[in-house]
Amino acid sequence: MNCPSADKLSQYVDDLLIEQEKEAVKKHVNHCTECQRIIMALKDEQHYFQEVLQSPALPDDFTANILDQLEPYEQKAVPPKRKPWKRVMYAAATVVVALGVSAAVTPSFASWISGLFTTDQVDEGVRLAADAGLLERVNLTVTDQNITFKVEDVVADPSRVVLSFQILNQNGKPLKADINNFAMANGGIKAVDQNGQLFEMVGTGWREASDYGYIEVPLREHAATEKLTVHIDLKELNGVKGNWQLDVPVDLTKSNALTTKTTFDEIASRQGVSIHLNEMKFAPSSTEFIYETLFTNEEQAKIERHIQALEAKFGKESVTSGRYGTAIHFHFENADGQTIYEQDDHNFYTEDSKPGDMTQYQNTGFDTEQLGHVKWNQSFFPHQDDRALTFVWDGVLKTVPSDFSIAIDSKNVKKDPVTFDYEGNFLTINKVKKKHEFYLQKSIWPVGKRTSIVIEMEGGTEPLSSTLGTWVVVDDKGHVYPAYESGSILNEKDKNGRHQMTIDLVVYDLEEIPEQLTLHLISVTRYEKVEEPWRVPLYEE
């Protein structure tokens, strides 16, 4: 099977492809597990870049408080109704006039009094890296069509590189710092290290109240990089077409020297799952925990036999879309034995974290070629206790084959709903409907139509119940179709004390609703509490 390139899949996620290309990629993705996983990773990164650097705006009295601390220099009145970041910039300009000699002697202080990366608008990790001296003022610009794209600052450590930028008009006034899909079309932003390795997973973001945007290049899961060049090639800014090309060199030598790691070679097995602890990496902007999970040999052999039986029944392409794999539940304890972080991907209803707890900002799992073998990289903001942690493994998660099936009379299901329960999930199938989606295409007929069948169900789920995974649908003629799931689980509970739950199964390649349909659940994720928790100090004793 010939898969689209990573760049093509990225353009598919960002909706940059023409309609024919989009349809070709979608048809491939419908039957390719690996591309489905890549797309999920791209969407996760997209969500991360939108969320992780955004924090509440600075308080209105921020400038006054800063100036109060800089007495006896004269405080100038700040006009009201300016955006918080603009106030900081104007205040900084005043201070630089008064302290020009001092700022020239102490560049880090000059950086502190202005710029994006020292404000509350970015995450704590970026601020810590800036405080550690890893902020560099570069002020690189490129101008076209009377619009200037300016990269002001760079913060870099071995976990990520972040650039702040502005978009300025011909008078130097900041414009909306949004790099949208049109700007990225036929160009984009990429990074290349000193060995020619390409980093395509680059994200951008901005917020309405700010004059700044940011570009982030994640370096996690990559070998140590000493030098990096970020290539910027934009074709549209603020609705104006043009050509803005800029190369931003990044030197990570200093940040690499400030990064340490503790390596492990610890392996344990519990209830069909093995874990291999690899390392803890301590960088100025993040702490990374790297480990692997996999099935034990006996468990893997059992699952492979079950998968083969499902493939014989439903076809290999349908069954391999089920993501069979492993994960773990664990927590970190500090030197006093207090839990300061809990990893729980299965229970959606855990209590909110307490002040002082570790904060995770990204969790990535990469499937290997071996069934169920996943390489995990979890990143946290630096914490005062992160060099004296104890890892405690207390639960396993296994996504395994399922043999649950339920038949429905699709014509009468609305007046005669079908109810079932499976491993803590109590659901009612109450509607089967046809759905038409219209889209624009470059063709003689500019409007295309796509038809699908949607199977709707609702009900409730109990805490620690199994998570329903991949479904396939078989019609009354024996034809097998993959089903694509969406839905929700709410905090609100039903009359039985279960959390309210909805599931929609979307089936393509069906023009009409068959009279009889059978739904087959072919994967399920089950949680098991570890009978003998495994404890490992994550520091050198």
SULURCOR-V725774 format. One record per run of one state. SS is the DSSP state (a for helix, b for strand, c for the rest). FROM is the first residue (numbers start at 1). LEN is the number of residues. If there is no record, write none. Layout:
ss=SS from=FROM len=LEN
ss=SS from=FROM len=LEN
This chain:
ss=c from=1 len=5
ss=a from=6 len=8
ss=c from=14 len=5
ss=a from=19 len=11
ss=c from=30 len=3
ss=a from=33 len=19
ss=c from=52 len=10
ss=a from=62 len=8
ss=c from=70 len=14
ss=a from=84 len=15
ss=c from=99 len=1
ss=a from=100 len=6
ss=c from=106 len=1
ss=a from=107 len=6
ss=c from=113 len=11
ss=a from=124 len=11
ss=b from=135 len=10
ss=c from=145 len=2
ss=b from=147 len=11
ss=c from=158 len=2
ss=b from=160 len=9
ss=c from=169 len=5
ss=b from=174 len=2
ss=c from=176 len=5
ss=a from=181 len=4
ss=c from=185 len=3
ss=b from=188 len=6
ss=c from=194 len=4
ss=b from=198 len=2
ss=c from=200 len=2
ss=b from=202 len=5
ss=c from=207 len=6
ss=b from=213 len=6
ss=c from=219 len=8
ss=b from=227 len=11
ss=c from=238 len=2
ss=b from=240 len=12
ss=c from=252 len=1
ss=a from=253 len=5
ss=c from=258 len=2
ss=b from=260 len=11
ss=c from=271 len=2
ss=b from=273 len=11
ss=c from=284 len=2
ss=b from=286 len=10
ss=c from=296 len=1
ss=a from=297 len=18
ss=c from=315 len=1
ss=a from=316 len=4
ss=c from=320 len=5
ss=b from=325 len=9
ss=c from=334 len=5
ss=b from=339 len=5
ss=c from=344 len=16
ss=b from=360 len=8
ss=c from=368 len=6
ss=b from=374 len=7
ss=c from=381 len=9
ss=b from=390 len=20
ss=c from=410 len=8
ss=b from=418 len=5
ss=c from=423 len=2
ss=b from=425 len=16
ss=c from=441 len=6
ss=b from=447 len=15
ss=c from=462 len=5
ss=b from=467 len=2
ss=c from=469 len=2
ss=b from=471 len=5
ss=c from=476 len=4
ss=b from=480 len=14
ss=c from=494 len=5
ss=b from=499 len=10
ss=c from=509 len=7
ss=b from=516 len=22
ss=c from=538 len=4
